[in-house]
Amino acid sequence: MSSRTTAFCALTLAIVAALGSLSLSYGLVYPAGAQQTKAPIALSILAGALTAAVAGWLSARAHRSAALDSERFVAVLAGVISAFFLFVVVFGFAIPALILGPHD
């Protein structure tokens, strides 16, 4: 697999991690409220954060194996986007979800 393909996979994985984590968290609000626990929401956010971290690792791997400047650019772009979505999942989704109650 070329470094450009790996970087594109990392970019796609980071976006899917953020969107999937948000969708799953919102989908689990009412079941978590009915069970009076935040565990399903916390697990979905943890899965999203780990997926975004894997995307960052993939982009770093793609950057190390890049031979052309265009491949390095795509790898750096994937790394920046992965770091941004990891930040969004952790600070944008996790902190409010764990501080507020399931029905707040």
Protein Blocks (a to p, Z undefined) as FASTA:
>chain_A
ZZklmmmmmmmmmmmmmmmmmmmmmmmmmmmmmnopaklmmmmmmmmmmmmmmmmmmmmm
mmmmpmbfklmmmmmmmmmmmmmmmmmmmmmmmmmmmmpcfkZZ
